[in-house]
Amino acid sequence: MKKYCAGALGAMVLLAPTLASAADETISKGEFTANNVWMMLCTGLVFIMHLGFAAVESGLSRSKNTVNILFKNTVIPMLGLLTYCIIGFNLMYPGEFNGYLGFAGFGIASPENGLTPEYAASHGYTYWTDFLFQGMFAATCATIVSGAVAERIKLWSFIAFSTLFVSLTYTIAGSWKWGGGWLQAAGFYDFAGSTIVHSVGGWGALVGAMILGPRIGKYSKDGTVNPMPGSSMPSAVLGVFLLWLGWFGFNGGSVLNADPGITSLVLVTTCLGAAAGGMAAMVTYTLAISKKPDLSMMLNGILAGLVGITAGADVITPLTAIIIGGVAGVVVVGSVVLLDKLKIDDPVGAVSVHLVCGVWGTLAVGIFSTNPEHTMVKQLIGAGAIGAFALATATLFFYLVKMTMGLRVSAEEEIEGLDAGEHGMHAYDFLSPTTHGLPPESTPAAMAALSPQVSAAE
């Protein structure tokens, strides 16, 4: 992203190098400040997406695993930011390197011009804002995996995998394009991460779901799919709307400046893609699968449209945004059905939304981009290379964790719920083995006897 989105200030400097008056310097500082404020706002919007992921995943999973899911989704942004600070940022943006692997050193430190318009001329904002915005993307990639492995993975095993995946896989793959590597030189285009963020996370999700196997009772021997309804559809709806809101920062911030023209176009294409995805998923499921519309499928359709539009949100028209989002909505329904037929258990549809629609959105750039330099061949090379790398490293990391720590909880713990087994607590009091401090064997009559208010009422 950083290499080809120089920002309005950079354009002004390139087009008018002879203007060096005090008035021009004031304009430069003003634009620098505006860009930086916009990018900090977008950073906050991307950050709030983690609350959206937590709400969606917990809402679409069973109540006995709610604490575990919320715990993972709280750990991930902390883990992502810390690893990105220690190693990830300088792996992803190493400066001069061979195009495949580079490393600028441990930790982060602002260069001498890192807080000046001079730095902004090539990056769009300050060094510190640069790090924080990019760090939010890194954490998002790891969050995607969480949903596909929900309700049966060991907590510490998930944390170990996520540490390796977010600090190495995401950052190295990202350096190939956004860090100025070989895919950037090859002409591959991924505006805000349909491939670099979403499909990378989606490949990790697919590998994890396959290695772990389905949840107990999900599939019968005859292949029948046994529904496992989520605990809270209101939570899932809230989460999707939070994610949609966060995408204003995810895509809008990827312009890397506050240019009003391109930023407003990106927000329009993003919203149209989401709306078309949700409508297409709703209609497709109702006509092809069931006569009754499914809320969870429509929600995944919205997310599918958002993922699909992310690769080319700045180089497509509003009409093609509707087409891209609509196709994503149809594709996500077919993918969910196909994965169930293959007995790949994905409780929240993460693989279908992020991997399948991430690949679709990346290839769609080669079809619909207004820039003739964006071709299908270039998009195929980028999506294929990053996909192969993510698939290989995710497999390596999952098997490494499996051999050293184990991956899956015991059958007893899975049946009881990970909240009790992994955390010793519950999200809701009606699931607790004790109520108001009473032992599990307490009967309603015994509880009433201990309550003066209830006894008096009787």
Residue, then its C-alpha position, 0 to 999 in steps of 0.5 A: m500500500k505504502k509504495y504507490c499511495a504517496g498522498a496528496l502532499g507527495a503529488m503536490v511536491l512532485l508537480a510543483p517543486t519550484l514553489a517554496s514560499a512560506a505560504d506553500e509551506t503552511i499548506s504543506k503542513g496543513e495537508f500533512t496534519a489533515n492526512n495524519v488525523w484521517m489516518m489516526l481515525c481510520t486506525g481507530l475504525v480498524f481497531i474496533m473491528h476486533l470487537g466486531f469479530a468477537a461479537v460475530e464469532s461468539g454469537l455464531s458459536r454455542s454459549k458454553n464456549t463464549v468466554n473462550i472465544l472472547f478471550k481469543n479475540t481479546v488476546i489477538p490484537m495485543l499479540g498482533l501489536l506486540t509481535y508487529c512492534i518487535i519483528g513484524f513491521n520491519l519484516m513487512y517494510p524492510g526498505e531495500f531488500n531482494g524482493y523476497l525476504g528482508f529485515a530492517g532490525f528488531g523494534i521500531a524507531s522513528p527516523e529523523n524525518g519521521l514526524t515531518p511532512e518530508y516523511a509524509a511525502s512518501h508515506g502519507y502520515t507520520y512514522w508512528t501512525d504508519f506503524l499503528f495503522q499497519g499493525m491493526f491489519a496484522a492483528t486482523c489477519a490472525t483473527i480470521v483463523s479464530g472463527a474456523v477453529a472455534e469450540r475445539i482448539k486448545l487456547w495456548s495452542f491457538i496462541a502459539f500458532s497465531t504468534l508464528f502466523v501473524s509475525l512471519t506468514y502475514t508479514i513476509a507475504g505482505s512485504w512481497k507487495w506492500g513492502g515493495g517486493w517482487l509482486q509489486a514489481a510484477g504488477f500485482y494489485d491488492f489495494a487493501g488486502s483481499t489477498i494479503v489480509h483476508s485470503v492469508g487468514g483464510w488459508g490459515a483458517l482452512v488448514g486449522a479446520m481440516i487438521l482439527g477435524p469437525r466438532i463432535g456431532k456436527y456430521s452423522k455417519d451418513g453425511t447428514v449435517n447436524p445444525m449447531p445454532g449459535s448462542s446469540m443472533p443479536s450479537a452476530v448482527l451487532g458484530v457485522f455492523l461493527l465490521w461494516l463500520g470498521w471497513f470505512g477505516f480498513n478501505g478508506g485508510s488504505v488510500l493513505n491520505a485524506d484526498p477527498g475524491i479517491t477516499s469518498l469513492v472508496l467508501v461508496t464502492t465499499c458500501l455498495g459491495a457490502a449491500a450487494g453481497g448481503m442481498a445476493a446471499m439472502v436471495t441465493y439461499t432462499l431460492a436454492i437452499s431453503k424457502k426461508p431466508d437465513l439471517s446468518m447467511m445474509l450476514n456472511g453475505i455482507l462480509a463476503g461483499l466487503v472482502g470481495i471489494t477490498a482488493g480493488a475498491d479504488v479502481i472500480t466504479p460503483l456499478t462494478a462494485i455492486i457486481i463484485g459484491g453480488v458475486a461474492g454473496v452468491v459464492v459464499v453460499g455455495s462455499v458454505v454448502l460445499l465445505d459441509k459436503l466435504k465435512i470441513d467444519d467452520p462454525v462461522g464461515a470464515v473460510s468461505v468469507h475470507l478465503v474464497c471471497g478474498v480470492w474472488g475479489t483479487l481476481a475481480v480486479g483483473i476483470f473490472s479495474t479501470n486501470p488497464e495495467h491490472t490484468m488477470v495474469k498478474q492477479l493470478i500470480g499474486a493470489g497463487a503465490i501468496g496462497a501457496f506460501a500461506l498454505a505451506t506455512a500454516t500447515l507447518f505451524f499447525y503441525l509443529v504446534k500439534m506435535t509439541m503442545g497438542l491442538r484439540v481439547s479432549a472429548e469431555e472438555e469439548i462436550e462440557g464446553l471450553d469455558a469450563g475446561e480452559h477458563g473455569m468460568h462461564a459467560y452466563d450465569f444460567l450455565s454456571p454449575t453454581t447459582h448464587g454460591l449454592p452447590p450444583e445439587s441444590t434444588p429450587a426448594a432448597m434455594a428458596a428455603l435459604s431466601p427470606q424473601v421467597s420464604a416470606a412470600e410463600 
